[in-house]
Amino acid sequence: MGVVRLAAAVFSPLDEELGLLAGSYTPSLQEAMTRLGAKLPYEQAREELERFCHTVVSEPTLRRHTTGNGRVGEAIVKAETRQIEKGEIPSETQPAKILISADGAYIALTGGQWREVKTVSIGEFATVIQADGVKCRPHVYHL
Protein backbone atom coordinates (compact mmCIF):
# COMPACT_ATOMS: atom_id res chain seq x y z
CA MET A 1 0.00 0.00 0.00
CA GLY A 2 1.34 3.47 -0.93
CA VAL A 3 1.91 6.51 1.26
CA VAL A 4 -0.77 9.20 1.14
CA ARG A 5 0.32 12.82 1.43
CA LEU A 6 -1.53 15.09 3.83
CA ALA A 7 -3.78 17.68 2.22
CA ALA A 8 -3.06 21.32 3.00
CA ALA A 9 -5.67 23.47 4.75
CA VAL A 10 -7.17 25.94 2.29
CA PHE A 11 -9.89 28.57 2.31
CA SER A 12 -12.78 27.74 0.04
CA PRO A 13 -13.87 30.56 -2.31
CA LEU A 14 -17.46 29.61 -1.47
CA ASP A 15 -16.76 30.42 2.19
CA GLU A 16 -15.85 33.97 1.19
CA GLU A 17 -18.84 34.28 -1.15
CA LEU A 18 -21.20 33.17 1.63
CA GLY A 19 -19.56 35.54 4.12
CA LEU A 20 -18.44 32.75 6.45
CA LEU A 21 -15.94 33.63 9.13
CA ALA A 22 -12.64 31.86 9.61
CA GLY A 23 -12.64 29.02 12.09
CA SER A 24 -14.71 25.96 12.80
CA TYR A 25 -17.74 27.78 14.26
CA THR A 26 -20.69 29.12 12.26
CA PRO A 27 -21.13 32.91 12.10
CA SER A 28 -24.23 32.74 14.32
CA LEU A 29 -22.38 30.64 16.91
CA GLN A 30 -19.43 33.06 16.85
CA GLU A 31 -21.87 35.93 17.38
CA ALA A 32 -23.51 34.09 20.29
CA MET A 33 -20.09 33.38 21.83
CA THR A 34 -19.08 37.03 21.56
CA ARG A 35 -22.36 38.47 22.82
CA LEU A 36 -22.60 36.09 25.78
CA GLY A 37 -18.90 36.46 26.58
CA ALA A 38 -19.24 40.24 26.60
CA LYS A 39 -22.27 40.24 28.92
CA LEU A 40 -21.58 37.40 31.34
CA PRO A 41 -18.62 35.90 33.17
CA TYR A 42 -16.93 33.51 30.74
CA GLU A 43 -17.82 30.31 32.60
CA GLN A 44 -21.47 31.35 32.86
CA ALA A 45 -21.49 32.34 29.16
CA ARG A 46 -20.04 28.93 28.29
CA GLU A 47 -22.82 27.21 30.23
CA GLU A 48 -25.50 29.30 28.51
CA LEU A 49 -24.00 28.53 25.11
CA GLU A 50 -24.04 24.82 25.88
CA ARG A 51 -27.61 24.95 27.20
CA PHE A 52 -29.20 26.98 24.41
CA CYS A 53 -26.96 26.32 21.38
CA HIS A 54 -26.23 22.69 22.26
CA THR A 55 -22.55 23.34 21.65
CA VAL A 56 -19.70 22.57 24.01
CA VAL A 57 -17.02 25.26 23.99
CA SER A 58 -14.25 25.59 26.54
CA GLU A 59 -13.99 28.70 28.68
CA PRO A 60 -10.59 29.66 27.20
CA THR A 61 -11.99 29.32 23.64
CA LEU A 62 -14.96 31.50 24.53
CA ARG A 63 -12.63 34.06 26.11
CA ARG A 64 -10.36 34.09 23.02
CA HIS A 65 -13.28 34.60 20.62
CA THR A 66 -14.85 37.32 22.78
CA THR A 67 -11.66 39.30 23.30
CA GLY A 68 -10.55 38.81 19.69
CA ASN A 69 -13.84 40.12 18.33
CA GLY A 70 -13.71 42.93 20.87
CA ARG A 71 -10.30 43.98 19.52
CA VAL A 72 -11.69 43.99 15.97
CA GLY A 73 -14.67 46.09 17.07
CA GLU A 74 -12.36 48.50 18.87
CA ALA A 75 -10.22 48.87 15.74
CA ILE A 76 -13.31 49.69 13.67
CA VAL A 77 -14.45 52.34 16.15
CA LYS A 78 -10.96 53.87 16.27
CA ALA A 79 -10.82 54.02 12.46
CA GLU A 80 -14.23 55.71 12.33
CA THR A 81 -13.15 58.15 15.05
CA ARG A 82 -10.06 59.09 13.03
CA GLN A 83 -12.29 59.71 9.98
CA ILE A 84 -14.54 62.00 12.04
CA GLU A 85 -11.56 63.87 13.50
CA LYS A 86 -10.07 64.40 10.03
CA GLY A 87 -13.42 65.62 8.68
CA GLU A 88 -13.65 62.76 6.20
CA ILE A 89 -17.29 62.05 7.09
CA PRO A 90 -19.60 64.49 5.26
CA SER A 91 -21.32 67.02 7.51
CA GLU A 92 -24.80 66.02 6.26
CA THR A 93 -24.39 62.66 8.03
CA GLN A 94 -23.83 64.33 11.40
CA PRO A 95 -26.89 64.72 13.64
CA ALA A 96 -28.34 68.12 14.49
CA LYS A 97 -28.66 67.27 18.20
CA ILE A 98 -26.96 64.61 20.24
CA LEU A 99 -27.16 63.39 23.80
CA ILE A 100 -24.06 62.27 25.69
CA SER A 101 -24.43 60.37 28.94
CA ALA A 102 -21.53 59.07 31.03
CA ASP A 103 -21.58 56.62 33.92
CA GLY A 104 -19.26 54.44 35.93
CA ALA A 105 -19.51 51.11 37.69
CA TYR A 106 -17.23 48.82 39.63
CA ILE A 107 -16.62 45.34 38.24
CA ALA A 108 -15.10 42.31 39.93
CA LEU A 109 -11.89 41.01 38.39
CA THR A 110 -10.47 37.54 38.79
CA GLY A 111 -8.57 37.33 42.05
CA GLY A 112 -11.14 39.37 43.98
CA GLN A 113 -9.99 42.81 42.81
CA TRP A 114 -12.41 45.55 41.80
CA ARG A 115 -11.90 48.18 39.10
CA GLU A 116 -14.00 51.11 37.98
CA VAL A 117 -15.24 51.01 34.40
CA LYS A 118 -16.39 54.19 32.67
CA THR A 119 -19.11 53.98 30.04
CA VAL A 120 -20.45 56.59 27.67
CA SER A 121 -23.57 56.55 25.57
CA ILE A 122 -23.91 58.86 22.59
CA GLY A 123 -27.25 59.14 20.85
CA GLU A 124 -29.14 61.12 18.24
CA PHE A 125 -32.49 62.72 18.97
CA ALA A 126 -35.36 61.80 16.67
CA THR A 127 -38.98 62.89 16.81
CA VAL A 128 -41.39 60.00 16.45
CA ILE A 129 -44.73 60.66 14.79
CA GLN A 130 -47.48 58.14 15.44
CA ALA A 131 -49.78 56.82 12.71
CA ASP A 132 -52.47 59.33 13.78
CA GLY A 133 -50.02 62.22 13.24
CA VAL A 134 -49.41 62.94 16.95
CA LYS A 135 -45.80 63.63 17.90
CA CYS A 136 -44.37 61.52 20.70
CA ARG A 137 -41.71 62.68 23.07
CA PRO A 138 -38.26 62.63 21.44
CA HIS A 139 -36.51 59.29 21.38
CA VAL A 140 -32.77 58.83 21.61
CA TYR A 141 -31.21 56.44 19.13
CA HIS A 142 -27.75 55.28 20.16
CA LEU A 143 -25.04 55.69 17.57
Residue, then its C-alpha position, 0 to 999 in steps of 0.5 A: m500500500g502506498v503513502v498518502r500525502l496530507a492535504a493542506a488546509v485551504f480557504s474555500p472561495l465559497d466560504e468567502e462568497l457566503g460571508l463565512l468567518a474563519g474558524s470551525y464555528t458558524p457565524s451565528l455561533q461566533e456571534a452568540m459566543t461574543r455576545l454572551g462572553a461580553k455580557l456574562p462571566y466567561e464560565q457562565a457564558r459557556e454554560e448558557l451557550e451549551r444549554f441553548c446552542h447545544t454546543v460545548v465550547s471551553e472557557p478559554t476558547l470563549r474568552r479568546h473569541t470574545t476578546g478577539n472580536g472585541r479587539v476587531g470592534e475596537a479597531i473599527v471604532k478607532a478608524e471611524t473616530r479618526q475619519i470623524e476627527k479628520g473631517e472625512i465624514p460628510s457634515e450632512t451625516q452628522p446629527a443636528k442634536i446629540l445626547i451624551s451620557a456618562d456613567g461608571a460602575y465597579i466590576a469584579l476582576t479575577g482574584g477578587q480585585w475591583r476596578e472602575v469602568k467608565t461607560v459613555s452613551i452617545g445618541e441622536f435625537a429623533t422625533v417619532i410621529q405616530a400613525d395618527g399624526v401625533k408627535c411623541r416625546p423625542h426618542v434617543y437612538h444610540l449611535 
